[in-house]
């Protein structure tokens, strides 16, 4: 009996385990390099447009309605909302 025959038909399990570990490592690397949905996803999770930030500030009560409307006009005229 050959030494590799000791495992019998169970020898296929090691390449499968190796493949799973390899794919996990690749997944881990890509989630660290491209957080927030990958390279095609556009903005990352923490990145917001100026208009989104303005809406959040208004919702929190940091600025009044008049200030919100004035700043919104400035942001949309200058093209900052689309980034």
Secondary structure, 3 states (H helix, E strand, C coil): CCHHHHHHHHHHHHHHHHHHHHHHHHHHHHHHHCCCCCCCCCCCCCCCCHHHHHHHHHHHCCCCHHHHHHHHHHHHHCCCCCC
